[in-house]
Amino acid sequence: MKRDARIYNESLIDARGVVWQVHSRQICKGPCTFHRASNHNMLDLPILIRETGLVERICEHGVGHPDPDSMRYLNKHSAPGARGAWGVHGCCGCCAKRRAP
């Protein structure tokens, strides 16, 4: 499937240095991990984008915590069998303990 270059016209580099093409700010309806993030407590953490599309925030312990906006989007738009599972992760507690920046 070919992506429409007008929609996916912004590049983003994740914490591993991988370049991703993401949708443009002009079409973004938010809340969105890239353009219009909700006010959650991990906004200042670097992002990592999984091949599944899930965006994680990497804490100071090196643990990937699902970005709340990414998780919310995927729980709404993914296949019914995958909904609700996007928040499962090996957690060190940082996603619950951190204060919003």
C-alpha positions as CSV (number, residue, x, y, z in Angstrom):
1,M,0.0,0.0,0.0
2,K,1.5,3.4,-1.0
3,R,1.2,6.2,1.5
4,D,-0.1,9.6,0.4
5,A,3.0,11.9,0.6
6,R,0.7,14.9,1.4
7,I,-0.4,13.1,4.6
8,Y,2.8,11.5,5.8
9,N,5.1,14.4,5.1
10,E,6.9,14.9,8.4
11,S,9.9,13.1,9.6
12,L,10.5,12.2,13.2
13,I,13.7,10.6,14.7
14,D,13.0,8.3,17.7
15,A,15.3,7.5,20.6
16,R,17.1,4.8,18.5
17,G,17.9,7.2,15.7
18,V,15.3,5.6,13.4
19,V,13.6,8.1,11.0
20,W,9.8,7.6,10.8
21,Q,7.4,9.3,8.4
22,V,4.4,10.6,10.4
23,H,1.2,12.4,9.5
24,S,1.4,16.2,9.1
25,R,0.4,18.7,11.7
26,Q,-2.2,20.1,9.3
27,I,-4.3,17.0,9.3
28,C,-3.7,16.1,13.0
29,K,-6.9,16.0,15.1
30,G,-5.2,15.1,18.5
31,P,-4.6,14.2,21.1
32,C,-1.5,13.1,19.3
33,T,1.9,11.9,20.5
34,F,3.6,13.9,17.9
35,H,1.7,17.2,17.5
36,R,-0.9,17.7,20.2
37,A,0.0,15.6,23.2
38,S,-2.3,15.4,26.2
39,N,-0.9,16.7,29.5
40,H,0.5,13.4,30.8
41,N,3.5,12.9,33.1
42,M,5.9,11.5,30.5
43,L,6.0,14.3,28.0
44,D,9.6,15.1,28.6
45,L,10.8,11.5,28.0
46,P,12.3,10.4,24.7
47,I,10.1,8.3,22.4
48,L,10.6,5.0,20.7
49,I,8.3,3.8,18.0
50,R,7.6,0.1,17.7
51,E,7.0,-1.7,14.4
52,T,3.4,-2.2,15.6
53,G,3.0,1.6,15.6
54,L,2.9,1.9,19.4
55,V,4.9,4.8,20.7
56,E,6.7,4.3,24.0
57,R,8.3,6.8,26.3
58,I,11.7,5.6,27.6
59,C,12.2,6.4,31.3
60,E,15.5,6.9,33.1
61,H,15.6,3.1,33.9
62,G,15.5,2.3,30.1
63,V,11.9,0.9,30.3
64,G,9.5,1.6,27.5
65,H,6.1,2.9,28.9
66,P,3.3,3.2,26.3
67,D,2.6,6.8,25.5
68,P,-1.0,7.5,26.7
69,D,-2.0,9.1,23.5
70,S,-0.6,6.4,21.3
71,M,-2.2,3.7,23.5
72,R,-5.6,5.5,23.4
73,Y,-5.5,5.8,19.6
74,L,-4.5,2.1,19.1
75,N,-7.1,0.9,21.5
76,K,-9.7,2.7,19.5
77,H,-8.5,2.0,16.0
78,S,-6.8,-1.4,16.0
79,A,-8.3,-4.8,15.4
80,P,-10.9,-5.8,18.0
81,G,-8.7,-8.7,19.3
82,A,-5.8,-6.2,20.1
83,R,-7.9,-3.5,21.8
84,G,-7.1,-3.1,25.5
85,A,-3.7,-4.8,25.2
86,W,-1.7,-1.8,24.1
87,G,-0.9,-0.7,27.7
88,V,0.7,-4.0,28.8
89,H,4.4,-3.5,29.5
90,G,7.2,-4.5,31.9
91,C,6.8,-1.6,34.3
92,C,9.2,-0.1,36.8
93,G,6.5,2.3,38.1
94,C,7.8,5.4,36.4
95,C,4.7,5.9,34.3
96,A,2.6,6.2,37.5
97,K,5.1,7.9,39.8
98,R,6.4,10.8,37.6
99,R,4.9,14.2,37.9
100,A,3.8,16.1,34.8
101,P,6.5,18.5,33.6
